[in-house]
Amino acid sequence: MANQIIAVRQGTITEEVKRVARMEGVSAERLRDRIARGTVIVACNNSGDCKPLGIGEGLRTKVNANIGTSTDICDLGIELEKAKVAIRYGTDTIMDLSTEGDLDHIRSAIIKEVKVPFGTVPLYQSYIETVRRNKNPVSMSPDHLFNVIEKHMKDGVAFMTVHCGITLDAVKHLIDHPRLNGIVSRGGAFLAAWMLYNERENPLYSDYDYLLELAKKYDVVLSLGDALRPGSLADASDHAQFQELLTISHLVKRAWDAGVQVIVEGPGHLPLDQVEANVKMEKLLCKGAPFYLLGPVVTDIATGFDHIAGAIGGALAVMVGADYLCYVTPAEHLGLPDIDDVRQGVIASKIAAHAGDIVKLGRRAIKHDIEMSKARSLLDWEAQIGLSLDPDKAREIHSRKKSKNGTCTMCGDWCTYKIIKDTSKKLR
């Protein structure tokens, strides 16, 4: 696959750009110009069979599903099944966050299984391998970190999260001005501990130019991770969060200048009235770079239902310009998601993305809703079930107890559609 941003800047409309333009219903020329500016990225695995995916300005909002092992639960078969379920219910990308087992084998197995853009967090593997070697994670060498990054790129991943915006100065400031929940990003915590112990700058920041060389060579999209994202409403929109965002805004420009595609990651936990400001701040500071949000989760008390809290924040974020949502599952803050958690998380995020797109994209997004409304007015249950995000769930609910007259059991004989339909027949 050609380096997309360099190709389009030379005026070339690549095959990947053509395919994305057809899928999105936009002109290839307009898409080419947005990629050249950096407001759209095209992601595609460099191994296996994968459809290219566009994320950014004027395109349908995309959803990511995270899977992966943990130190308590390590079963590759289950993680592969999670990937299949996530794709079945409409996720646009898959990320592997595994922290236990043979990490190279797990990554290889998943990337062979999925036909959507696949992402990783190489820092996890570098940190974990350091622990396995000498039990001292803060002895991780920058060389080893970059070797792992290149290994993931060679394996063909489409994108990777790299926590380049967390600096030694930012971590020290956070220690002097503590938060309620501190650092909740796992990658952020790894790097903060490393920087404080070694009294050295974050290698992903200090050696950013080398990272860009690798990303350009393998045409991997860099997802600039929000290591200092707020993990509670009390920490939302604070100094640490925006200090990191300001740093990232400079890194975005350097990536574009180097011919590398980037996404900016965002919070996290945000009150409803701060969601719009956060999206607009990122778009302003980062010159329209695609914005990727975890949720955002709009209340801290939705334990067991955080997929709903995340969908509320996600819909609002998309409406005002967010481009990409990382799903939140019912297991958030509680444990490793199981297969049904993955299903519910993907569906909730798909609803949020689509609800926001109806406002953001207008007629291009609402067509599906119009078809559903037509099916409802005709009492066409098969069409309604087929148009739903989870046809099996829709069919199960509708079939719990059949209505005797072709309506649903909510209204029965007093179904509004049936009343109007029967009256119209009598008047003819």
ZIQUIBEL-V819101 format. One line per field, one symbol per residue. burial: b if it has 16 or more other ideal C-beta (glycine too) atoms within 10 Angstrom, else e. A space follows every 50 residues. Layout:
burial->???
//
This chain:
burial->bebbbbbbbeeebbebbebbbeebebebeebbebbbbbbbbbbbbbeeeb ebbbbbbbbbbbbbbbbbbeeeebeeeebbbbbebbbebbbbbbbbbbbe bebeebbebbbebbebbbbbbbbbbbbbbbeeeeeebeebebebbbebbb bbbebbbbbbbbbbbbbbebbeebeeeebeebbbbbbbbbbbbbbeeeee ebbbbebbeebbebbbebbbbbbbbbbbbbbebebbbeebbebbbebbbe bbeebbebbbbbbbbbbbbbeeebbbebbebbbebbebbbbbbbbbbbbb ebeebbbbbbbbbbbbbbbbbbbbbbbbbbbbeeebbeeebbbbbbbbbb bbbbbbbbebbeeebeeeeeeeeebeeebebeebbebbebeeebeeebee eebeeebbeeeeeebeebeeeeeeeeee
//
